[in-house]
Amino acid sequence: MPHYFFDINDHDLSHRDDEGSAWPNREAARAHAMRILADIARDEARRQDRLHLFVTIRNEHRTVVAIASLAVACTWLD
């Protein structure tokens, strides 16, 4: 089973995944990265007006193979 590492980055938070985890395929790893983004956004968007998150996916050779991102913002118009 392929091994992937999921590094998390935003302006205030940075976490390098040194352990990684096994996923059956690329789509499962992609879905996991998207869940990470959603979980962080759910917690952090309550405290901030703008949030831009990235999850960098690395393979077993520690080579970056994908980047998932999410931007959340609220701007008052008055």
Buried (B, 14 or more C-beta within 10 A) or exposed (E): EBBBBBBBBBEEEEEEBEEBEEBEEBEBBBEBBEEBBEEBBEEBBEEBEEBEBBBBBBBEEEEEBBEBEBEBEEEEEE
